[in-house]
Amino acid sequence: MMGKQQRPQRSLFHYGINIDKRVRSNHPLRKVSELIDFDFIYQEVNECYGHNGNVSVPPPVILKLMLLLIFYNVRSERELMDTISERIDWLWFLGYDLDSEIPNHSILSKARKKWGAEVFKSFFERIVVQCVEAGLVEGSKIFMDSSLIDANASNDSVLDTKSLKHQLHENYWKLEARLEEVGESARGYEKQKSRFISSTDPQATIVNRGKSKLAYQVHRAVDERTEIITATEASTADLNEAHLLMPLIENHNATTGLTAHTVVADSKYGTIDNFLACFDKGINAHIPDLGESAQQKQTTEGLFSQQQFQYDPQNDVYHCPAGNILKPRSLHKIRQSRDYAAPKKVCAVCSLREQCTTNKSGRTVKRHLRQEELERMREASRSSKSRRDLRTRQHLMERSFARAKRFGYDRARWRGLWRMRIQEYLTCAIQNIQVLMKHGSMPKRPVAMALNPVKNALTKAKILAFVSISNLIHRIERALPRDMLNPVYSEV
């Protein structure tokens, strides 16, 4: 006989409901709650709140809401707040009960504006420090790459600043006021002046890679051992990623407390400045030389490459393949290079001119003032070890960005560069938390002091002293009779 479902009798009262028992023991949020200390945010944002007025939502709850937004890739903050009451695991993670009042979605945007990006950067760095303490970061070799992020703006919002058409719009003055608010971004990375600008997101940049679009750019440094993201930065899409090689290395060293001895990146980072900066820091640069593409172009066109010109260090001259002498001609202080060339009349009658240059003035060879150090770094970048690291980098960095797609990293959630940085810090923190949950675990308490070396040393000394005193008390308790201990315990 077929059974028919009866409408259940709704209970008027429910007793003994424990949300903690409703969340399974192996739930990911349980592990996150065990590993991550969210209470540090009280001290970080203490100056953002006054002593009078309405009581705000606790900052740890706001940070957890931000984490849930990215972790579960919720489409919007409104949808996040509407879903919380339906998710017992989210209620448990936030410390709410079934009848707790869900805050308004506007608290998240207000908190981001009030806190700024530095608070979320501090949260990301604390996760990195915890990964270091768990032994998940080796630190001596880091891999770098960048990726474009679609801006939260339509291509239809792009305006031609040299055209008068957009000035006929009735809201033109509001648009002008919005554009004036852009200014400089953090760390001095300023958006380059462009003729075309978006009216909805002025800091987004138009890039042409197959298809024109508004975008930002994120840069990452990843450790090899368990692929922990040790440093990250967001910038405008028109910024050359080569400029962020050394800042990422410095952030890696400062955050992890470890020194990177090898950096692996693609040819876009292989500039002269980066090679020499790595030489000064004693860092092995496993980076393809960006200048080799220009030499390959000359070889393709049937012209002599610069390597075929022999340098005479004693006389400070070059010898061309035809045997002519190229002497120093001009010095470029900004580029830190010197031009070498033969007399114009000598090049004009040279039998190998067609294979040497197409310039009417003759062939010019550029030599950097630190050419010897530069050649040493370039030679090391062509070693077998460097080629092996470059193959590893290709797969490692692709995995790092591919894993971030599940968190919606490939499109900006909000508008503005500082908000893009918040999104990147949260995304990288979540990716590191997932590795921490899988490979290691550390208590919450040490992470709060790991970022300050002075406080860290003092706290470690206090801990050692406390442990020594505790051991001494334990030995005394074992030596003394039990009846002698009762008065002591009663006084305590």
C-alpha positions in Angstrom: 0.0 0.0 0.0 1.3 3.4 -1.0 2.1 5.7 1.9 1.0 9.3 1.9 2.9 12.1 3.6 1.0 13.8 6.3 1.6 17.3 7.3 3.8 17.4 10.3 2.5 18.8 13.5 4.5 21.9 14.3 5.9 21.9 17.8 5.2 25.0 19.8 8.3 24.7 21.8 11.7 23.0 21.3 13.9 22.1 24.3 17.5 21.2 24.5 18.6 22.5 21.1 22.4 22.7 20.9 23.7 24.2 17.7 27.2 22.8 18.5 25.8 19.3 18.3 24.2 20.0 14.9 27.5 20.8 13.3 29.5 17.7 12.3 32.8 17.1 14.0 34.8 17.2 10.7 33.2 20.4 9.4 35.7 22.8 7.8 34.5 25.7 9.9 35.3 23.8 13.1 38.9 23.4 12.0 39.0 27.1 11.1 37.6 28.1 14.5 40.2 25.9 16.2 43.2 27.2 14.2 42.5 30.9 13.7 42.4 33.6 16.3 39.9 36.2 15.3 40.1 38.2 18.5 43.2 40.0 17.4 41.0 42.3 15.5 39.9 44.0 18.7 43.3 45.6 19.1 43.8 46.3 15.3 40.6 48.4 15.0 40.5 49.9 18.4 41.2 53.4 17.2 38.4 53.1 14.6 35.7 53.2 17.3 34.7 55.8 19.8 33.6 55.5 23.4 30.1 56.8 23.0 27.1 56.1 20.7 25.6 52.9 19.5 27.2 49.6 20.1 28.6 48.1 16.9 28.7 44.5 15.8 31.8 42.8 17.3 34.7 43.1 15.0 35.5 39.4 15.0 32.0 38.7 13.8 32.5 41.2 10.9 35.8 39.5 10.0 34.1 36.1 10.0 31.3 37.4 7.8 34.0 38.7 5.3 35.6 35.2 5.4 32.3 33.4 4.8 31.6 35.8 1.8 34.9 34.7 0.1 35.1 31.1 1.4 31.7 30.1 0.1 31.9 32.5 -2.9 28.5 34.2 -2.0 27.3 36.4 -4.8 26.6 39.5 -2.7 26.5 40.7 0.9 22.7 40.9 0.8 22.6 37.2 -0.1 25.1 36.4 2.6 22.9 38.0 5.3 19.7 36.3 3.9 21.4 32.9 4.0 22.9 33.0 7.5 19.6 32.2 9.2 19.3 29.1 7.0 22.8 27.8 7.7 23.3 26.3 11.2 27.0 25.9 10.5 27.3 29.6 9.7 25.4 30.5 12.9 27.7 28.3 14.9 30.8 29.8 13.3 29.6 33.3 14.0 28.7 32.5 17.6 24.9 33.1 17.0 21.9 31.2 18.2 18.7 30.3 16.3 17.0 33.4 17.5 19.9 35.8 17.2 19.4 39.0 15.2 21.2 39.0 11.9 22.9 42.3 11.3 22.3 44.4 8.2 24.4 43.9 5.1 25.7 47.5 5.3 27.9 46.8 8.2 30.4 45.1 5.9 30.9 48.0 3.6 31.0 50.4 6.5 33.7 48.2 8.2 35.8 48.0 5.1 35.8 51.8 4.8 36.5 52.3 8.4 39.2 49.7 8.9 41.0 50.1 5.6 43.1 47.5 3.7 45.9 47.3 6.4 43.7 45.4 8.8 43.1 42.6 6.3 46.8 42.6 5.4 47.6 42.0 9.0 45.1 39.1 9.1 46.8 37.6 6.0 50.2 38.0 7.5 49.1 36.3 10.7 48.0 33.3 8.8 51.4 33.2 7.0 53.2 33.4 10.4 51.1 30.5 11.6 52.0 28.5 8.6 55.7 29.2 9.2 55.4 28.0 12.8 53.6 24.8 11.6 56.6 24.1 9.4 54.8 24.5 6.1 57.1 27.2 4.7 60.7 26.5 3.7 61.4 30.2 2.8 64.6 30.1 0.8 63.0 29.8 -2.7 59.9 31.7 -3.8 58.0 31.7 -7.1 56.3 34.8 -8.5 53.7 35.6 -11.1 50.8 38.0 -11.7 47.3 37.6 -13.0 44.7 40.0 -14.4 41.4 40.4 -12.5 38.3 41.7 -14.3 37.1 45.0 -12.7 33.6 45.4 -11.4 32.7 47.8 -14.2 31.3 47.5 -17.7 33.2 48.5 -20.8 30.2 50.8 -21.5 31.3 53.0 -18.6 34.6 54.0 -20.4 34.7 57.6 -21.3 37.0 59.5 -23.6 38.4 62.4 -21.5 39.3 64.3 -24.7 35.8 64.2 -26.0 33.0 66.7 -25.0 30.2 64.2 -25.5 30.1 62.9 -21.9 30.0 66.5 -20.6 26.5 66.9 -22.0 25.2 64.4 -19.5 23.1 65.9 -16.6 25.3 64.2 -14.0 28.5 65.4 -15.5 29.6 67.3 -12.4 28.9 64.3 -10.1 31.1 62.3 -12.4 33.9 64.9 -12.2 33.7 64.9 -8.4 34.0 61.1 -8.4 37.1 61.2 -10.7 38.8 63.7 -8.5 38.5 61.4 -5.5 40.8 58.8 -7.1 44.2 60.2 -6.3 47.2 58.0 -5.4 46.8 54.4 -4.4 48.6 52.9 -1.4 52.4 52.4 -1.5 52.8 55.0 -4.2 51.6 52.9 -7.1 49.8 55.5 -9.0 47.5 54.8 -12.0 49.1 56.0 -15.2 47.3 58.9 -16.9 45.1 57.5 -19.6 42.8 59.1 -22.2 40.1 56.6 -21.4 38.7 56.2 -17.9 35.8 54.3 -16.4 33.0 56.4 -14.8 32.1 53.7 -12.3 35.6 52.5 -11.4 38.2 55.2 -12.2 41.1 53.2 -10.9 40.4 50.2 -13.2 42.6 50.2 -16.3 41.9 49.2 -19.8 44.1 46.3 -21.0 44.3 44.8 -24.5 45.0 41.1 -24.3 42.9 39.6 -27.1 40.0 41.7 -25.9 39.9 45.1 -24.4 38.6 45.1 -20.8 38.8 46.9 -17.5 41.0 45.1 -15.1 43.2 45.1 -12.0 46.3 43.0 -11.4 47.4 40.8 -8.5 50.9 39.7 -7.8 51.9 36.7 -5.6 55.0 35.1 -4.1 54.5 31.4 -3.3 56.7 29.1 -1.3 57.5 25.7 -2.8 57.1 23.3 0.1 53.3 23.4 0.5 52.5 26.3 -1.9 51.8 28.8 0.8 51.3 32.3 -0.5 53.8 34.3 1.5 53.3 37.7 -0.1 50.7 39.3 -2.3 49.9 42.7 -3.8 47.2 44.2 -5.9 47.8 47.0 -8.4 46.4 48.6 -11.5 46.6 46.5 -14.6 48.9 48.9 -16.4 51.7 48.6 -13.8 54.7 46.6 -15.1 55.0 43.5 -12.8 58.8 43.8 -12.9 58.5 46.7 -10.5 57.1 44.5 -7.8 59.8 41.8 -7.7 61.8 43.4 -4.9 58.8 44.6 -2.8 57.4 41.0 -2.8 60.7 39.6 -1.8 61.0 42.2 1.1 57.4 41.4 2.2 58.2 37.7 2.1 61.3 38.1 4.3 59.6 40.5 6.7 56.4 38.3 7.2 58.0 34.9 7.4 61.2 35.9 9.2 63.1 33.8 6.6 65.4 35.0 3.9 64.7 34.1 0.3 67.9 33.1 -1.5 66.3 32.2 -4.9 63.5 33.8 -6.8 61.9 32.2 -9.8 59.8 34.2 -12.2 59.0 34.5 -15.9 60.7 36.8 -18.5 58.6 39.8 -17.7 60.6 40.1 -14.4 64.0 39.7 -16.2 64.9 43.4 -16.3 68.4 44.8 -15.7 67.3 46.5 -12.5 65.9 43.3 -11.1 69.0 41.3 -12.0 71.3 43.9 -10.3 69.0 44.3 -7.3 69.1 40.5 -6.8 72.9 40.6 -7.1 73.1 43.3 -4.4 70.9 41.2 -2.1 72.7 37.9 -2.8 69.6 36.4 -4.4 69.8 33.9 -7.2 67.5 35.1 -10.0 66.2 32.2 -12.0 64.5 34.5 -14.5 64.7 34.4 -18.3 66.5 37.5 -19.6 64.1 40.0 -21.1 66.9 41.4 -23.3 67.3 38.0 -25.1 64.1 38.6 -27.0 65.6 41.7 -28.6 68.8 39.8 -29.5 66.7 37.0 -31.0 64.8 39.6 -33.1 68.1 40.8 -34.5 69.2 37.3 -35.3 65.8 36.7 -37.0 66.4 39.8 -39.1 69.8 38.5 -40.2 71.8 41.0 -38.1 74.7 40.5 -35.8 73.8 40.1 -32.1 75.6 42.0 -29.4 77.3 38.9 -28.3 79.3 38.9 -31.5 80.9 42.1 -30.5 84.0 41.4 -28.3 84.7 43.8 -25.4 88.3 44.8 -24.6 88.3 45.7 -20.8 91.8 47.1 -20.9 91.1 49.7 -23.6 87.4 50.0 -22.9 86.4 49.4 -26.5 84.4 46.9 -28.6 85.6 45.0 -31.6 83.0 44.3 -34.3 82.9 41.2 -36.5 84.6 43.2 -39.3 87.5 44.2 -37.0 86.5 47.8 -36.5 86.8 49.5 -33.1 83.8 50.9 -31.3 84.8 53.5 -28.8 82.7 55.1 -25.9 80.5 57.8 -27.3 77.9 58.9 -24.7 76.9 58.2 -21.1 73.3 57.8 -19.9 73.1 58.5 -16.2 69.5 57.5 -15.8 69.9 54.1 -17.6 73.4 53.7 -16.1 74.7 52.7 -19.5 77.3 53.8 -22.1 77.0 53.8 -25.9 79.9 52.5 -28.0 80.1 53.2 -31.8 82.6 53.4 -34.6 83.0 56.6 -36.7 80.2 57.1 -39.2 82.5 57.0 -42.2 84.0 53.7 -41.1 80.6 52.0 -40.8 79.5 53.5 -44.2 82.3 51.6 -46.1 82.2 48.4 -44.1 81.7 45.2 -46.1 79.5 43.7 -43.4 77.2 46.7 -43.0 74.1 44.9 -44.3 74.6 42.1 -41.7 75.3 44.6 -38.9 72.7 47.4 -38.9 70.1 49.3 -40.9 70.8 52.6 -39.1 72.2 55.3 -41.2 74.5 56.5 -38.4 76.0 53.0 -37.9 75.8 50.3 -35.3 75.7 51.3 -31.6 76.4 48.8 -28.7 75.0 49.6 -25.3 76.9 48.5 -22.2 75.7 48.8 -18.6 78.1 50.4 -16.1 77.7 47.1 -14.1 77.9 44.8 -17.1 80.1 42.2 -15.4 77.6 41.7 -12.5 74.8 41.7 -15.0 76.4 39.0 -17.2 77.1 36.9 -14.1 73.4 37.0 -13.2 72.3 36.3 -16.8 74.6 33.3 -17.0 73.2 31.8 -13.8 69.7 32.3 -15.1 70.5 30.0 -18.1 71.7 27.1 -15.9 70.0 23.7 -15.8 68.8 24.4 -12.2 67.2 27.6 -13.4 65.4 25.9 -16.3 64.2 23.2 -13.9 62.8 25.8 -11.5 61.1 27.6 -14.4 59.2 24.5 -15.3 58.2 24.0 -11.7 57.0 27.6 -11.5 54.7 27.2 -14.5 52.7 24.5 -12.8 52.9 25.9 -9.3 51.7 29.4 -10.1 48.9 28.1 -12.3 47.7 25.9 -9.4 47.8 28.9 -7.0 45.6 31.0 -9.3 43.4 28.1 -10.4 42.5 27.2 -6.7 41.6 30.9 -6.2 38.9 30.7 -8.8 36.6 28.8 -6.6 36.6 31.8 -4.3 35.6 34.2 -7.2 39.0 35.8 -7.4 38.9 36.4 -11.1 36.5 39.2 -10.8 36.6 42.2 -8.4 33.7 42.1 -5.9 34.0 45.8 -5.2 35.3 48.9 -6.9 38.5 50.7 -6.1 42.1 49.5 -5.8 42.1 49.4 -2.0 39.0 47.2 -2.0 40.7 45.0 -4.6 43.5 44.6 -2.1 41.1 43.5 0.6 39.7 40.9 -1.6 43.1 39.6 -2.5 44.3 39.5 1.1 41.2 37.5 2.1 41.5 35.1 -0.8 45.1 34.4 -0.1 44.4 34.0 3.6 41.7 31.4 2.8 44.0 29.5 0.5 46.7 29.3 3.2 44.1 28.3 5.8 43.1 25.4 3.6 46.8 24.2 3.5 47.1 24.7 7.2 44.0 22.6 7.8 45.3 19.8 5.7 49.0 19.7 6.7 49.5 21.2 10.0 48.0 22.8 13.1 49.3 25.4 15.6 47.6 26.9 18.6 46.0 30.3 18.3 48.0 32.1 20.9 51.5 32.4 19.4 50.3 33.9 16.2 49.2 37.1 17.9 52.8 37.8 19.0 54.7 36.5 16.1 54.6 39.7 14.0 56.5 41.8 16.6 60.0 40.4 17.2 60.5 42.4 20.4 57.2 41.3 21.9 57.8 37.8 20.7 61.2 37.6 22.4 59.8 39.0 25.7 56.7 36.7 25.6 58.9 33.7 24.9 61.0 34.6 28.0 57.9 34.9 30.1 56.6 31.5 28.9 59.9 29.9 29.7 59.9 31.4 33.1 56.3 30.3 33.7 57.1 26.8 32.6 60.1 26.6 34.9 58.1 27.9 37.9 55.3 25.4 37.1 57.8 22.5 37.0 59.3 23.7 40.3 55.8 23.8 41.9 55.0 20.4 40.6 58.2 18.9 42.1 57.4 20.5 45.5 53.9 19.1 45.4 55.2 15.6 44.8 57.7 15.9 47.6 55.4 17.4 50.3 52.7 15.3 52.1 49.1 15.9 50.8 47.8 17.3 54.1 50.4 20.1 54.0 49.1 21.2 50.6 45.5 21.7 51.6 46.1 25.0 53.4 48.0 26.3 50.4 45.2 25.4 48.0 42.6 26.9 50.3 44.5 30.2 50.5 44.8 30.3 46.7 
